[in-house]
Amino acid sequence: MSQEQPSDLIISYLSLRRIVGAIGILLPFVLRIGIIAFSDQIPYSISSYYYSPMRNILVASLCAPPVKVAVTGDGHPAGRR
């Protein structure tokens, strides 16, 4: 019996899950460290960071997973499977 190689779609899905998980775990720490370095007021919620010097980091982390999906797609040309 030969072992089948995982398809590109499965690898892409797993990498997307890892990226989303890493962003979700690291985002609060990165925002807190950045706000301590660049400002004297610490926001009380994640959404408050939008109105702080850490706005670009917050927006980029929220946009990264959809951009990765849009760029890589599902590994198949449009209309073909």
Rosetta blueprint (number, residue, H / E / L):
1 M L
2 S L
3 Q L
4 E L
5 Q L
6 P L
7 S L
8 D H
9 L H
10 I H
11 I H
12 S H
13 Y H
14 L H
15 S H
16 L H
17 R H
18 R H
19 I H
20 V H
21 G H
22 A H
23 I H
24 G H
25 I H
26 L H
27 L H
28 P H
29 F H
30 V H
31 L H
32 R H
33 I H
34 G H
35 I H
36 I H
37 A H
38 F H
39 S L
40 D L
41 Q L
42 I L
43 P L
44 Y L
45 S L
46 I H
47 S H
48 S H
49 Y H
50 Y H
51 Y H
52 S L
53 P L
54 M L
55 R H
56 N H
57 I H
58 L H
59 V H
60 A H
61 S H
62 L H
63 C H
64 A H
65 P H
66 P H
67 V H
68 K H
69 V H
70 A H
71 V H
72 T H
73 G L
74 D L
75 G L
76 H L
77 P L
78 A L
79 G L
80 R L
81 R L
